[in-house]
């Protein structure tokens, strides 16, 4: 598996910046990951976002939706707990 240290750079058509936190686990067919992105350049400069991603066995980002199996939820929750800003933003996503 490739180097998963953070921060590390990302580039998207609408901006680039740093992956500042990442929670990932080894899944059955792929590696589910949630990444906290901090835009430093482009039209999204200054914004923070969550990327839901999955990586294949060679560490390449898959070009399909992230699917998290219910058996992976506990392990992924433990990884999210180690990323406080990512966890806080996810909480905002599901709060009433």
C-alpha positions as CSV (number, residue, x, y, z in Angstrom):
1,X,0.0,0.0,0.0
2,X,1.4,3.5,-0.8
3,X,2.4,6.1,1.7
4,X,-0.7,7.4,3.5
5,X,1.0,10.2,5.6
6,X,-0.9,13.4,6.1
7,X,-0.7,16.2,5.2
8,X,-0.3,15.4,1.5
9,X,-1.3,17.2,-1.7
10,X,-4.4,16.7,-3.7
11,X,-5.5,18.4,-7.0
12,X,-9.0,18.6,-8.4
13,X,-10.3,20.7,-11.4
14,X,-11.8,23.4,-9.0
15,X,-8.9,23.6,-6.6
16,X,-5.9,22.0,-4.8
17,X,-4.6,21.8,-1.3
18,X,-3.8,19.3,1.4
19,X,-5.4,16.2,2.7
20,X,-5.1,17.1,6.4
21,X,-6.7,14.0,8.0
22,X,-7.6,10.6,6.6
23,X,-9.5,7.6,8.1
24,X,-9.0,4.4,6.1
25,X,-9.3,0.7,6.7
26,X,-8.4,-2.5,4.8
27,X,-11.7,-3.7,3.3
28,X,-12.4,-6.9,1.5
29,X,-12.1,-5.8,-2.1
30,X,-10.9,-2.2,-1.6
31,X,-9.7,0.3,1.0
32,X,-12.5,2.7,2.1
33,X,-11.2,6.1,3.1
34,X,-12.6,9.4,4.3
35,X,-10.4,12.4,3.7
36,X,-10.5,15.9,5.1
37,X,-9.5,18.3,2.3
38,X,-8.3,21.8,2.9
39,X,-8.3,23.9,-0.3
40,X,-5.4,26.3,-0.7
41,X,-5.7,27.3,-4.4
42,X,-8.5,27.7,-6.9
43,X,-12.2,28.6,-6.6
44,X,-12.6,26.6,-3.4
45,X,-9.6,28.3,-1.7
46,X,-10.1,28.4,2.1
47,X,-12.8,25.8,2.2
48,X,-12.8,22.4,3.8
49,X,-14.5,19.3,2.4
50,X,-14.8,15.6,3.0
51,X,-13.9,13.2,0.2
52,X,-15.4,9.7,0.4
53,X,-13.0,7.5,-1.6
54,X,-11.9,3.9,-2.1
55,X,-8.5,2.6,-3.2
56,X,-7.7,-0.6,-5.0
57,X,-5.1,-3.1,-3.9
58,X,-2.3,-1.1,-5.6
59,X,-3.3,2.1,-3.9
60,X,-5.0,3.8,-6.8
61,X,-8.2,5.7,-6.2
62,X,-11.1,3.8,-7.6
63,X,-13.4,5.6,-10.1
64,X,-16.6,4.4,-8.6
65,X,-18.6,5.3,-5.5
66,X,-17.4,4.3,-2.0
67,X,-19.3,1.4,-0.6
68,X,-18.9,0.6,3.1
69,X,-20.0,-2.8,4.2
70,X,-21.7,-3.0,7.6
71,X,-18.9,-5.3,8.8
72,X,-16.5,-2.4,8.1
73,X,-18.4,0.3,10.1
74,X,-16.8,-0.5,13.5
75,X,-13.2,-0.4,12.2
76,X,-13.9,2.7,10.2
77,X,-15.5,4.5,13.2
78,X,-12.3,3.7,15.2
79,X,-10.2,5.3,12.5
80,X,-12.4,8.4,12.3
81,X,-12.0,8.8,16.1
82,X,-8.3,9.4,15.4
83,X,-9.1,12.3,13.1
84,X,-10.9,15.0,15.3
85,X,-11.6,17.6,12.6
86,X,-12.9,15.0,10.2
87,X,-15.1,13.5,12.9
88,X,-16.5,17.0,13.8
89,X,-17.4,17.7,10.2
90,X,-19.1,14.3,9.8
91,X,-21.1,14.9,13.0
92,X,-22.4,18.1,11.4
93,X,-23.5,16.0,8.4
94,X,-25.8,13.8,10.5
95,X,-27.0,16.1,13.3
96,X,-30.6,17.1,13.6
